[in-house]
Amino acid sequence: MDLDQVSWNNQLINDSNAVIIDVRTEEEFSEGFIPGALNIDIYKGQGFVYLIEELDKSKNYYVYCKAGGRSAQACSIMNQLGFKSAFNLVGGIMKWQGEIVLL
């Protein structure tokens, strides 16, 4: 499900069952990420699917990338794998107004 920046953040901060996933490359992730995010690179293809399948399907997943395209694709894959709650951040981290962790 696509959520705008405000809805995604508001839902996230009120969700005790939330997991944040950043589907960008490791290089992109190292340039800054949303606090608490797991980095699972969608470009790893089948490796991405294997890593996603290991996740707890009872959790709520908040997924983002740079602009929202890859994370929308990731949410679609997650839904096909039986995840009920995968929320795409429309506009990605480029439009993110919240905190960003810099390494």
ABEGO torsion letter per residue (X at the ends): XBBBAAAAAAAAAABAABBBBBABBAAAAAAEBBBGBBBBBAAAEAAAAAAAAABBAABBBBBBBAAGAAAAAAAAAAAAAGBABBBBBBGEAAABABBBBBX
